[in-house]
C-alpha cells in the first residue's frame, strides 16, 4: 500500500512540474547607434529603417541615412564599430 501511495505522489509531483511556465530568458538592452551619423536610437521601434550587411542588421535614425549606408556600407560599418 505504501508503494502505491509513493508512486501516486511521484506522478502527482511530475505532472505539476510539466505544467510550470518556462523561464523567460534574460535579455540585455542593446545600444542602437546609427552607423551613418553616430546618433543614438532609443529602440528598434524608433529606428526609421534597417539594412543587413554581412549578416548584421543596422538601424538608422532618419530616412536619409539608409540610402547613404546602402550605397557604401563598408564605409559606415567602421563608424558603427567605433560606437
N, C-alpha and C positions, 0 to 999 in steps of 0.2 A: 504494500500500500504506500509506504514512504517513497519507494522508487517511482511510482506513478505520480505522486504529488511533486517530486523533484522534476520529473520530465515535463509536467504541465507548467510548472513555474518557469522552467528554462524556455519553453516555447513561448510563453507569455512575454518574457523578457526579450527574446529575439524578435518577436512580432512588433513590440513597441519601438525597438531600435530602427526597424525598417521604415517606419512612418516619420521618423525625425527629419526635419528640414535640413538639406545640405548646407554646410557653412559657406558663406559668401566670401569670395577671395578679396584680399585687401588690395585696393588699387591706389597707388601713389599718384598724386597730382603731377601732371606734366606741364612744364613751362612751354608755351607756344610762342614762337617768335617768327615774324615774317622774314623769310630769307632775303627779301629784296631791300626792305627798309630797316630791318632790325627792331621794328616796333613789336612790343608785347601784345599778344592777343589773349583776352580773358579766358575764352573757352573755344572749343571746336564749333559750338553753335554761333559764336560771334565772328568766326572766320568768314571771309567773303568768297572764298573759293579754295580749291586744293588741287595739287598735281602730284603725281607719283614719278619719282626719278630714282632709278636703280633700287627699286623695291622699298623705298621710304617715301612716306606721304608728307608733303609740305603744305602748310596753310598760309593764307595771305590776309593782310589787314585791309586791303581795298581792291577794287576791281581793276586798277591799272597794274597791280603787281603780278598777277597771274600771267598775263601775256608777256611781260618782261622776263619772268622766270622761264616760261616755256620756250622763249627764243634762245636763251643761253643758260640752261640750268647749272652747268658746271661752274660758271662764274659765281652764282648765288649760293651754291651749296657750301662754299668756303665761308661765306658770311653767316650762314645758319650754324655751321660747326663752331664758329667763334662765340656764339651766344649760347 
